[in-house]
Amino acid sequence: MNKAFIFDMDGVIVDSEKTWLEYENNLLEKILGNEIVDKIGDTVGMSVKSIYERARELDFSMPYKKFQKIYDDIAFCVYAQAIITPNVEKLAEFLVAQNIKIGIVSSSNIGWINQVLSRLTFRDDITEILSLNSRNDIQHKPYPDGYNEMMHILHASPAQTIILEDSNKGIRAAKASGAFTIAYTQNLIPGYKQISADAKANTMNEVIKITKNHFLTA
């Protein structure tokens, strides 16, 4: 079995959550209305499809393709502005040097993921990428299905896998998979109350230390 490290993308690889918040709050209130927005609640870590499906349950009637197109236009601006998290490439270098397989499980669609990947120096070192928004056959975060599938693809057991997440939905999914879960705090939206995980890190240098210690003792 391999050792594996699985990244979430938004708020972890790229500092995008605060930029999304600036656009998304106004967008959702405009197209969904305040009542539906209040009922949906926290959208951090949710895919566009999950937001849309929840809105549909609350009698929202816009066709999905139109809803997706609105988000796609905004995403282009978000990922052009958001910075790549400092030292994430240093973390990737460490993982590659230790022969630890790298995966990404993101609620973003593949087009958005590719926009971020084009900015990463370690994109060719990533073994597999899973866009939950593109999959109808698996349950999205907070369910562990995406992480379970990625571990299967990487030929890694939960005991030999670390997952780096920031959102509460993502942390719940990671913990439910049985993998060692690190809650990343550096890029959180101000005031966001993050739930606990197996470890907490505020910088990528801290993530490297935790990863090193975990695999030495696992």
KANORWO-V958062 format. One line per field, one symbol per residue. burial: # if it has 24 or more other C-alpha atoms within 12 Angstrom, else .. Layout:
burial: ???
This chain:
burial: ..###################.###..#...#...##..#.##############...........##..##.###.###.##############....##############.###..#.##.##########....###################################################....#..############.##..#....
